[in-house]
Amino acid sequence: MARFYHSAGLPLVTRPSPLAIRPSQLAPPRENWRNCAAGARLIVVKNLTYAQPARTGVDLAGSLPDFPRLPGGTLPTSLPLQDIQPKRLLFNRLGQPGQVHVYRADCRAGERLRVQMLVPVLPLGGSVVPAFAVVAQSLPYSADTQKLPFALPAGFSAVVAPPPSELVTPVVDALTRVRYYPGPLVDTKTLVGGRAYIVVWSPHNHMGKYALQIGHRWPFRWTYWAQIPWYWWQIRGWFGLSRAAAYAGAGLLLAGGLLTAGALRAGMKRNA
């Protein structure tokens, strides 16, 4: 069954899909259990090939990658993020059973908050299918706040997106060719200015890597486009995928430069 989510991150429409798989079906190989503790287990996704919508792949390619340090597990110890309006891909890992990651950003009244969970398809496994929530003062609605890993402070609202029971067709990043299973989406706005929080945790104490796509505006600064090769290198490395294409490209550029320099020198000697 393929589930589609509305802005609260809750099931809206359900229809059959032969490509859907349940996270429980992604049993890790025996060698990956050594990374688990206290009964937690890794969710492994690998060796799966599907068609993907091209539009989503292009959308992922236009997101600024971010590899933050370990966030705190409460609102007061949360990790600050920069402007969350431009599209951004946030990469991190739940490294211990029961670990909670909390990010924060300052928002103005009426500002849009868009967050989607993505499950990375890693060649050797090690992904997690977590829950996440958007927490802020006076959101237009609240949903499943009792599922938060901590008590919600007075005056705050929250929209909780639980882990999907099934993973459907993965999408391919048009730039890096890495793959993600798309998860729940929360798309809301703040009614008053202040801090907004993104909370990530695993209700089942699983560990592993996850990604979040936040924001809704395309990055138009020239610095983003100038750093695309570096972003490609970072993302491919985080996924544990080959970066041989970068060496091949550098070799071709070097060979082209040497040929051009040789041709210029030969032309100068003939003209001398």
Phi and psi restraints in degrees (value plus and minus 20) as a CYANA .aco file:
   2 ALA   PHI    -124.3   -84.3
   2 ALA   PSI     105.2   145.2
   3 ARG   PHI    -124.8   -84.8
   3 ARG   PSI     120.4   160.4
   4 PHE   PHI    -136.6   -96.6
   4 PHE   PSI     121.1   161.1
   5 TYR   PHI    -134.8   -94.8
   5 TYR   PSI     122.2   162.2
   6 HIS   PHI    -108.8   -68.8
   6 HIS   PSI    -191.9  -151.9
   7 SER   PHI     -85.4   -45.4
   7 SER   PSI     -38.4     1.6
   8 ALA   PHI    -104.6   -64.6
   8 ALA   PSI     -22.4    17.6
   9 GLY   PHI      59.4    99.4
   9 GLY   PSI      -2.9    37.1
  10 LEU   PHI    -128.4   -88.4
  10 LEU   PSI     133.6   173.6
  11 PRO   PHI     -77.5   -37.5
  11 PRO   PSI     113.4   153.4
  12 LEU   PHI    -133.5   -93.5
  12 LEU   PSI     -69.7   -29.7
  13 VAL   PHI    -153.9  -113.9
  13 VAL   PSI     121.3   161.3
  14 THR   PHI    -146.5  -106.5
  14 THR   PSI     112.1   152.1
  15 ARG   PHI    -163.7  -123.7
  15 ARG   PSI     135.0   175.0
  16 PRO   PHI     -85.8   -45.8
  16 PRO   PSI     127.4   167.4
  17 SER   PHI    -168.8  -128.8
  17 SER   PSI     105.3   145.3
  18 PRO   PHI     -92.3   -52.3
  18 PRO   PSI     -29.7    10.3
  19 LEU   PHI    -116.3   -76.3
  19 LEU   PSI     -23.0    17.0
  20 ALA   PHI     -95.7   -55.7
  20 ALA   PSI     120.8   160.8
  21 ILE   PHI    -153.2  -113.2
  21 ILE   PSI     131.6   171.6
  22 ARG   PHI    -110.5   -70.5
  22 ARG   PSI     123.0   163.0
  23 PRO   PHI     -75.4   -35.4
  23 PRO   PSI     -51.4   -11.4
  24 SER   PHI     -87.2   -47.2
  24 SER   PSI     -38.8     1.2
  25 GLN   PHI    -100.2   -60.2
  25 GLN   PSI     -30.5     9.5
  26 LEU   PHI    -112.7   -72.7
  26 LEU   PSI      41.7    81.7
  27 ALA   PHI     -87.8   -47.8
  27 ALA   PSI     113.4   153.4
  28 PRO   PHI     -94.2   -54.2
  28 PRO   PSI     127.7   167.7
  29 PRO   PHI     -84.5   -44.5
  29 PRO   PSI     139.9   179.9
  30 ARG   PHI     -77.0   -37.0
  30 ARG   PSI     -55.7   -15.7
  31 GLU   PHI     -89.1   -49.1
  31 GLU   PSI     -41.3    -1.3
  32 ASN   PHI    -103.2   -63.2
  32 ASN   PSI     -31.4     8.6
  33 TRP   PHI     -90.8   -50.8
  33 TRP   PSI     -37.1     2.9
  34 ARG   PHI     -87.2   -47.2
  34 ARG   PSI     -38.2     1.8
  35 ASN   PHI    -106.7   -66.7
  35 ASN   PSI     -19.6    20.4
  36 CYS   PHI    -120.3   -80.3
  36 CYS   PSI     136.2   176.2
  37 ALA   PHI    -166.4  -126.4
  37 ALA   PSI     134.1   174.1
  38 ALA   PHI      34.6    74.6
  38 ALA   PSI      17.2    57.2
  39 GLY   PHI      62.9   102.9
  39 GLY   PSI     -21.9    18.1
  40 ALA   PHI     -95.8   -55.8
  40 ALA   PSI     134.6   174.6
  41 ARG   PHI    -157.7  -117.7
  41 ARG   PSI     131.3   171.3
  42 LEU   PHI     -99.7   -59.7
  42 LEU   PSI     126.4   166.4
  43 ILE   PHI    -117.5   -77.5
  43 ILE   PSI      94.6   134.6
  44 VAL   PHI    -122.4   -82.4
  44 VAL   PSI     109.1   149.1
  45 VAL   PHI    -147.8  -107.8
  45 VAL   PSI      97.7   137.7
  46 LYS   PHI    -180.3  -140.3
  46 LYS   PSI     143.3   183.3
  47 ASN   PHI      35.4    75.4
  47 ASN   PSI      21.4    61.4
  48 LEU   PHI    -142.5  -102.5
  48 LEU   PSI     108.8   148.8
  49 THR   PHI    -147.9  -107.9
  49 THR   PSI     102.2   142.2
  50 TYR   PHI    -157.5  -117.5
  50 TYR   PSI     146.3   186.3
  51 ALA   PHI     -97.3   -57.3
  51 ALA   PSI     136.5   176.5
  52 GLN   PHI    -159.7  -119.7
  52 GLN   PSI     130.4   170.4
  53 PRO   PHI     -91.1   -51.1
  53 PRO   PSI     105.7   145.7
  54 ALA   PHI     -84.3   -44.3
  54 ALA   PSI     -52.7   -12.7
  55 ARG   PHI     -82.4   -42.4
  55 ARG   PSI     -61.0   -21.0
  56 THR   PHI     -87.4   -47.4
  56 THR   PSI     -57.3   -17.3
  57 GLY   PHI     -82.1   -42.1
  57 GLY   PSI     -60.0   -20.0
  58 VAL   PHI     -87.0   -47.0
  58 VAL   PSI     -57.8   -17.8
  59 ASP   PHI     -82.2   -42.2
  59 ASP   PSI     -60.6   -20.6
  60 LEU   PHI     -86.7   -46.7
  60 LEU   PSI     -59.1   -19.1
  61 ALA   PHI     -84.6   -44.6
  61 ALA   PSI     -42.9    -2.9
  62 GLY   PHI    -113.7   -73.7
  62 GLY   PSI      -4.8    35.2
  63 SER   PHI    -122.9   -82.9
  63 SER   PSI     115.9   155.9
  64 LEU   PHI     -93.8   -53.8
  64 LEU   PSI     102.0   142.0
  65 PRO   PHI     -96.0   -56.0
  65 PRO   PSI     124.8   164.8
  66 ASP   PHI    -158.8  -118.8
  66 ASP   PSI     108.9   148.9
  67 PHE   PHI    -138.9   -98.9
  67 PHE   PSI      60.1   100.1
  68 PRO   PHI     -95.1   -55.1
  68 PRO   PSI     143.9   183.9
  69 ARG   PHI     -94.3   -54.3
  69 ARG   PSI     159.7   199.7
  70 LEU   PHI     -86.9   -46.9
  70 LEU   PSI     101.7   141.7
  71 PRO   PHI     -98.8   -58.8
  71 PRO   PSI     143.5   183.5
  72 GLY   PHI     -94.2   -54.2
  72 GLY   PSI     149.9   189.9
  73 GLY   PHI    -124.1   -84.1
  73 GLY   PSI     -12.3    27.7
  74 THR   PHI    -154.4  -114.4
  74 THR   PSI     148.7   188.7
  75 LEU   PHI     -82.5   -42.5
  75 LEU   PSI     -65.3   -25.3
  76 PRO   PHI     -85.0   -45.0
  76 PRO   PSI     -47.6    -7.6
  77 THR   PHI    -122.4   -82.4
  77 THR   PSI      -2.7    37.3
  78 SER   PHI     -86.4   -46.4
  78 SER   PSI     138.6   178.6
  79 LEU   PHI    -112.6   -72.6
  79 LEU   PSI     103.8   143.8
  80 PRO   PHI     -91.5   -51.5
  80 PRO   PSI     120.3   160.3
  81 LEU   PHI    -132.2   -92.2
  81 LEU   PSI     136.8   176.8
  82 GLN   PHI     -95.1   -55.1
  82 GLN   PSI    -189.9  -149.9
  83 ASP   PHI     -67.3   -27.3
  83 ASP   PSI     104.0   144.0
  84 ILE   PHI    -119.7   -79.7
  84 ILE   PSI      -5.3    34.7
  85 GLN   PHI    -101.7   -61.7
  85 GLN   PSI     -62.4   -22.4
  86 PRO   PHI     -86.4   -46.4
  86 PRO   PSI     130.5   170.5
  87 LYS   PHI     -84.6   -44.6
  87 LYS   PSI     112.6   152.6
  88 ARG   PHI    -165.2  -125.2
  88 ARG   PSI     120.2   160.2
  89 LEU   PHI    -126.1   -86.1
  89 LEU   PSI     100.1   140.1
  90 LEU   PHI    -126.1   -86.1
  90 LEU   PSI     102.9   142.9
  91 PHE   PHI    -132.0   -92.0
  91 PHE   PSI     110.1   150.1
  92 ASN   PHI    -177.6  -137.6
  92 ASN   PSI    -196.5  -156.5
  93 ARG   PHI    -165.0  -125.0
  93 ARG   PSI     111.7   151.7
  94 LEU   PHI    -100.7   -60.7
  94 LEU   PSI      89.4   129.4
  95 GLY   PHI    -116.0   -76.0
  95 GLY   PSI     -29.7    10.3
  96 GLN   PHI    -159.9  -119.9
  96 GLN   PSI     131.6   171.6
  97 PRO   PHI     -80.1   -40.1
  97 PRO   PSI     114.7   154.7
  98 GLY   PHI      59.5    99.5
  98 GLY   PSI     -16.2    23.8
  99 GLN   PHI     -89.2   -49.2
  99 GLN   PSI     122.8   162.8
 100 VAL   PHI    -143.5  -103.5
 100 VAL   PSI     113.4   153.4
 101 HIS   PHI    -131.0   -91.0
 101 HIS   PSI     108.2   148.2
 102 VAL   PHI    -146.2  -106.2
 102 VAL   PSI     104.5   144.5
 103 TYR   PHI    -132.6   -92.6
 103 TYR   PSI     134.1   174.1
 104 ARG   PHI    -158.5  -118.5
 104 ARG   PSI     136.0   176.0
 105 ALA   PHI    -171.9  -131.9
 105 ALA   PSI     128.1   168.1
 106 ASP   PHI    -104.4   -64.4
 106 ASP   PSI     113.3   153.3
 107 CYS   PHI    -149.4  -109.4
 107 CYS   PSI     133.3   173.3
 108 ARG   PHI    -115.3   -75.3
 108 ARG   PSI     141.4   181.4
 109 ALA   PHI     -80.7   -40.7
 109 ALA   PSI     114.1   154.1
 110 GLY   PHI      63.0   103.0
 110 GLY   PSI     -18.5    21.5
 111 GLU   PHI     -95.3   -55.3
 111 GLU   PSI     122.8   162.8
 112 ARG   PHI     -98.6   -58.6
 112 ARG   PSI     119.0   159.0
 113 LEU   PHI    -141.8  -101.8
 113 LEU   PSI      90.4   130.4
 114 ARG   PHI    -143.9  -103.9
 114 ARG   PSI     102.4   142.4
 115 VAL   PHI    -158.8  -118.8
 115 VAL   PSI     113.0   153.0
 116 GLN   PHI    -150.9  -110.9
 116 GLN   PSI     115.7   155.7
 117 MET   PHI    -102.1   -62.1
 117 MET   PSI     118.5   158.5
 118 LEU   PHI    -147.7  -107.7
 118 LEU   PSI     114.9   154.9
 119 VAL   PHI    -122.5   -82.5
 119 VAL   PSI      91.7   131.7
 120 PRO   PHI     -90.2   -50.2
 120 PRO   PSI     120.2   160.2
 121 VAL   PHI    -112.2   -72.2
 121 VAL   PSI      82.1   122.1
 122 LEU   PHI    -117.6   -77.6
 122 LEU   PSI     120.2   160.2
 123 PRO   PHI     -83.9   -43.9
 123 PRO   PSI     -48.6    -8.6
 124 LEU   PHI    -131.2   -91.2
 124 LEU   PSI      -6.9    33.1
 125 GLY   PHI      59.9    99.9
 125 GLY   PSI    -197.7  -157.7
 126 GLY   PHI      88.3   128.3
 126 GLY   PSI      -4.4    35.6
 127 SER   PHI    -107.0   -67.0
 127 SER   PSI     142.2   182.2
 128 VAL   PHI    -149.3  -109.3
 128 VAL   PSI     129.6   169.6
 129 VAL   PHI    -130.7   -90.7
 129 VAL   PSI      67.2   107.2
 130 PRO   PHI    -110.5   -70.5
 130 PRO   PSI     152.8   192.8
 131 ALA   PHI    -114.1   -74.1
 131 ALA   PSI     139.4   179.4
 132 PHE   PHI    -168.3  -128.3
 132 PHE   PSI     145.2   185.2
 133 ALA   PHI    -167.7  -127.7
 133 ALA   PSI     130.5   170.5
 134 VAL   PHI    -126.4   -86.4
 134 VAL   PSI     104.7   144.7
 135 VAL   PHI    -142.4  -102.4
 135 VAL   PSI     111.6   151.6
 136 ALA   PHI    -182.6  -142.6
 136 ALA   PSI     151.7   191.7
 137 GLN   PHI    -101.6   -61.6
 137 GLN   PSI     109.8   149.8
 138 SER   PHI      36.6    76.6
 138 SER   PSI      36.1    76.1
 139 LEU   PHI     -90.5   -50.5
 139 LEU   PSI     138.8   178.8
 140 PRO   PHI     -81.7   -41.7
 140 PRO   PSI     -42.4    -2.4
 141 TYR   PHI    -177.2  -137.2
 141 TYR   PSI     144.2   184.2
 142 SER   PHI    -147.0  -107.0
 142 SER   PSI     133.8   173.8
 143 ALA   PHI    -171.8  -131.8
 143 ALA   PSI     107.6   147.6
 144 ASP   PHI      36.4    76.4
 144 ASP   PSI      18.5    58.5
 145 THR   PHI     -84.1   -44.1
 145 THR   PSI     -43.6    -3.6
 146 GLN   PHI     -88.5   -48.5
 146 GLN   PSI     -32.7     7.3
 147 LYS   PHI    -108.5   -68.5
 147 LYS   PSI     -24.5    15.5
 148 LEU   PHI     -81.6   -41.6
 148 LEU   PSI     130.8   170.8
 149 PRO   PHI     -98.1   -58.1
 149 PRO   PSI     -19.1    20.9
 150 PHE   PHI    -169.4  -129.4
 150 PHE   PSI     145.9   185.9
 151 ALA   PHI     -90.7   -50.7
 151 ALA   PSI     117.4   157.4
 152 LEU   PHI     -98.9   -58.9
 152 LEU   PSI     105.9   145.9
 153 PRO   PHI     -82.4   -42.4
 153 PRO   PSI     134.6   174.6
 154 ALA   PHI     -80.8   -40.8
 154 ALA   PSI     118.0   158.0
 155 GLY   PHI      68.5   108.5
 155 GLY   PSI     -23.8    16.2
 156 PHE   PHI    -123.5   -83.5
 156 PHE   PSI     129.9   169.9
 157 SER   PHI    -136.6   -96.6
 157 SER   PSI     141.6   181.6
 158 ALA   PHI    -170.2  -130.2
 158 ALA   PSI     125.5   165.5
 159 VAL   PHI    -138.6   -98.6
 159 VAL   PSI      96.1   136.1
 160 VAL   PHI    -121.1   -81.1
 160 VAL   PSI     109.2   149.2
 161 ALA   PHI    -129.0   -89.0
 161 ALA   PSI      83.0   123.0
 162 PRO   PHI     -89.8   -49.8
 162 PRO   PSI     144.0   184.0
 163 PRO   PHI     -80.7   -40.7
 163 PRO   PSI     116.9   156.9
 164 PRO   PHI     -84.9   -44.9
 164 PRO   PSI     123.8   163.8
 165 SER   PHI     -95.9   -55.9
 165 SER   PSI     -37.1     2.9
 166 GLU   PHI    -161.3  -121.3
 166 GLU   PSI     127.4   167.4
 167 LEU   PHI    -128.3   -88.3
 167 LEU   PSI     112.1   152.1
 168 VAL   PHI    -127.1   -87.1
 168 VAL   PSI    -179.6  -139.6
 169 THR   PHI     -73.9   -33.9
 169 THR   PSI     102.8   142.8
 170 PRO   PHI     -91.2   -51.2
 170 PRO   PSI     135.6   175.6
 171 VAL   PHI    -131.9   -91.9
 171 VAL   PSI     133.6   173.6
 172 VAL   PHI    -130.4   -90.4
 172 VAL   PSI     108.2   148.2
 173 ASP   PHI     -86.2   -46.2
 173 ASP   PSI     102.9   142.9
 174 ALA   PHI     -84.7   -44.7
 174 ALA   PSI     -44.4    -4.4
 175 LEU   PHI    -106.6   -66.6
 175 LEU   PSI     -72.0   -32.0
 176 THR   PHI    -117.2   -77.2
 176 THR   PSI     -35.7     4.3
 177 ARG   PHI      47.6    87.6
 177 ARG   PSI      -2.4    37.6
 178 VAL   PHI    -101.5   -61.5
 178 VAL   PSI     141.9   181.9
 179 ARG   PHI    -142.8  -102.8
 179 ARG   PSI     127.4   167.4
 180 TYR   PHI    -155.6  -115.6
 180 TYR   PSI     125.7   165.7
 181 TYR   PHI    -106.9   -66.9
 181 TYR   PSI     103.7   143.7
 182 PRO   PHI     -92.0   -52.0
 182 PRO   PSI     113.8   153.8
 183 GLY   PHI    -130.3   -90.3
 183 GLY   PSI    -183.0  -143.0
 184 PRO   PHI     -81.8   -41.8
 184 PRO   PSI     133.5   173.5
 185 LEU   PHI    -143.3  -103.3
 185 LEU   PSI     111.3   151.3
 186 VAL   PHI    -134.4   -94.4
 186 VAL   PSI     101.5   141.5
 187 ASP   PHI    -151.5  -111.5
 187 ASP   PSI      81.9   121.9
 188 THR   PHI    -160.6  -120.6
 188 THR   PSI    -184.6  -144.6
 189 LYS   PHI    -171.2  -131.2
 189 LYS   PSI     140.3   180.3
 190 THR   PHI    -109.0   -69.0
 190 THR   PSI     119.9   159.9
 191 LEU   PHI    -109.5   -69.5
 191 LEU   PSI     -45.5    -5.5
 192 VAL   PHI    -151.9  -111.9
 192 VAL   PSI     138.2   178.2
 193 GLY   PHI     -92.9   -52.9
 193 GLY   PSI     140.6   180.6
 194 GLY   PHI     123.3   163.3
 194 GLY   PSI    -180.5  -140.5
 195 ARG   PHI    -112.0   -72.0
 195 ARG   PSI     119.6   159.6
 196 ALA   PHI    -136.0   -96.0
 196 ALA   PSI     128.3   168.3
 197 TYR   PHI    -145.8  -105.8
 197 TYR   PSI     126.8   166.8
 198 ILE   PHI    -138.0   -98.0
 198 ILE   PSI     103.1   143.1
 199 VAL   PHI    -133.9   -93.9
 199 VAL   PSI     110.6   150.6
 200 VAL   PHI    -146.2  -106.2
 200 VAL   PSI     111.8   151.8
 201 TRP   PHI    -180.6  -140.6
 201 TRP   PSI     146.9   186.9
 202 SER   PHI    -131.3   -91.3
 202 SER   PSI      94.0   134.0
 203 PRO   PHI     -80.6   -40.6
 203 PRO   PSI     -40.7    -0.7
 204 HIS   PHI    -124.5   -84.5
 204 HIS   PSI      -5.8    34.2
 205 ASN   PHI      40.3    80.3
 205 ASN   PSI      12.7    52.7
 206 HIS   PHI     -98.9   -58.9
 206 HIS   PSI     141.3   181.3
 207 MET   PHI    -144.3  -104.3
 207 MET   PSI     137.4   177.4
 208 GLY   PHI     126.2   166.2
 208 GLY   PSI    -199.9  -159.9
 209 LYS   PHI    -104.2   -64.2
 209 LYS   PSI     128.0   168.0
 210 TYR   PHI    -165.0  -125.0
 210 TYR   PSI     146.8   186.8
 211 ALA   PHI    -157.2  -117.2
 211 ALA   PSI     128.4   168.4
 212 LEU   PHI    -144.0  -104.0
 212 LEU   PSI     115.6   155.6
 213 GLN   PHI    -123.3   -83.3
 213 GLN   PSI     100.8   140.8
 214 ILE   PHI    -141.6  -101.6
 214 ILE   PSI     138.9   178.9
 215 GLY   PHI      67.5   107.5
 215 GLY   PSI     153.2   193.2
 216 HIS   PHI    -163.4  -123.4
 216 HIS   PSI     -27.1    12.9
 217 ARG   PHI    -121.1   -81.1
 217 ARG   PSI     122.0   162.0
 218 TRP   PHI     -91.1   -51.1
 218 TRP   PSI     121.5   161.5
 219 PRO   PHI     -98.7   -58.7
 219 PRO   PSI      94.9   134.9
 220 PHE   PHI    -123.6   -83.6
 220 PHE   PSI     -20.5    19.5
 221 ARG   PHI     -88.2   -48.2
 221 ARG   PSI     122.4   162.4
 222 TRP   PHI     -84.8   -44.8
 222 TRP   PSI     -45.5    -5.5
 223 THR   PHI     -84.0   -44.0
 223 THR   PSI     -52.1   -12.1
 224 TYR   PHI     -83.5   -43.5
 224 TYR   PSI     -69.3   -29.3
 225 TRP   PHI     -87.8   -47.8
 225 TRP   PSI     -51.1   -11.1
 226 ALA   PHI     -89.6   -49.6
 226 ALA   PSI     -44.9    -4.9
 227 GLN   PHI    -120.2   -80.2
 227 GLN   PSI     -10.4    29.6
 228 ILE   PHI     -75.9   -35.9
 228 ILE   PSI     -62.7   -22.7
 229 PRO   PHI     -78.8   -38.8
 229 PRO   PSI     -58.0   -18.0
 230 TRP   PHI     -87.9   -47.9
 230 TRP   PSI     -59.8   -19.8
 231 TYR   PHI     -83.1   -43.1
 231 TYR   PSI     -62.3   -22.3
 232 TRP   PHI     -77.3   -37.3
 232 TRP   PSI     -65.6   -25.6
 233 TRP   PHI     -83.4   -43.4
 233 TRP   PSI     -64.9   -24.9
 234 GLN   PHI     -83.6   -43.6
 234 GLN   PSI     -68.0   -28.0
 235 ILE   PHI     -86.8   -46.8
 235 ILE   PSI     -65.3   -25.3
 236 ARG   PHI     -80.2   -40.2
 236 ARG   PSI     -58.8   -18.8
 237 GLY   PHI     -86.7   -46.7
 237 GLY   PSI     -61.2   -21.2
 238 TRP   PHI     -82.9   -42.9
 238 TRP   PSI     -55.7   -15.7
 239 PHE   PHI     -97.2   -57.2
 239 PHE   PSI     -33.8     6.2
 240 GLY   PHI      56.4    96.4
 240 GLY   PSI      10.3    50.3
 241 LEU   PHI    -123.6   -83.6
 241 LEU   PSI     141.4   181.4
 242 SER   PHI     -84.1   -44.1
 242 SER   PSI     121.1   161.1
 243 ARG   PHI    -138.1   -98.1
 243 ARG   PSI       6.0    46.0
 244 ALA   PHI     -81.8   -41.8
 244 ALA   PSI     -50.1   -10.1
 245 ALA   PHI     -80.3   -40.3
 245 ALA   PSI     -50.8   -10.8
 246 ALA   PHI     -86.9   -46.9
 246 ALA   PSI     -61.6   -21.6
 247 TYR   PHI     -85.6   -45.6
 247 TYR   PSI     -60.2   -20.2
 248 ALA   PHI     -83.5   -43.5
 248 ALA   PSI     -62.8   -22.8
 249 GLY   PHI     -83.9   -43.9
 249 GLY   PSI     -61.7   -21.7
 250 ALA   PHI     -84.1   -44.1
 250 ALA   PSI     -59.0   -19.0
 251 GLY   PHI     -83.4   -43.4
 251 GLY   PSI     -61.1   -21.1
 252 LEU   PHI     -84.6   -44.6
 252 LEU   PSI     -61.4   -21.4
 253 LEU   PHI     -83.7   -43.7
 253 LEU   PSI     -61.9   -21.9
 254 LEU   PHI     -84.3   -44.3
 254 LEU   PSI     -64.4   -24.4
 255 ALA   PHI     -82.3   -42.3
 255 ALA   PSI     -61.8   -21.8
 256 GLY   PHI     -82.6   -42.6
 256 GLY   PSI     -59.7   -19.7
 257 GLY   PHI     -85.6   -45.6
 257 GLY   PSI     -61.5   -21.5
 258 LEU   PHI     -85.2   -45.2
 258 LEU   PSI     -61.1   -21.1
 259 LEU   PHI     -83.9   -43.9
 259 LEU   PSI     -62.0   -22.0
 260 THR   PHI     -84.1   -44.1
 260 THR   PSI     -63.7   -23.7
 261 ALA   PHI     -82.7   -42.7
 261 ALA   PSI     -60.7   -20.7
 262 GLY   PHI     -83.6   -43.6
 262 GLY   PSI     -60.9   -20.9
 263 ALA   PHI     -85.7   -45.7
 263 ALA   PSI     -57.9   -17.9
 264 LEU   PHI     -86.2   -46.2
 264 LEU   PSI     -61.9   -21.9
 265 ARG   PHI     -83.9   -43.9
 265 ARG   PSI     -62.4   -22.4
 266 ALA   PHI     -83.0   -43.0
 266 ALA   PSI     -58.4   -18.4
 267 GLY   PHI     -86.3   -46.3
 267 GLY   PSI     -58.3   -18.3
 268 MET   PHI     -86.3   -46.3
 268 MET   PSI     -58.8   -18.8
 269 LYS   PHI     -86.4   -46.4
 269 LYS   PSI     -58.4   -18.4
 270 ARG   PHI     -86.2   -46.2
 270 ARG   PSI     -53.8   -13.8
 271 ASN   PHI    -101.2   -61.2
 271 ASN   PSI     -34.9     5.1
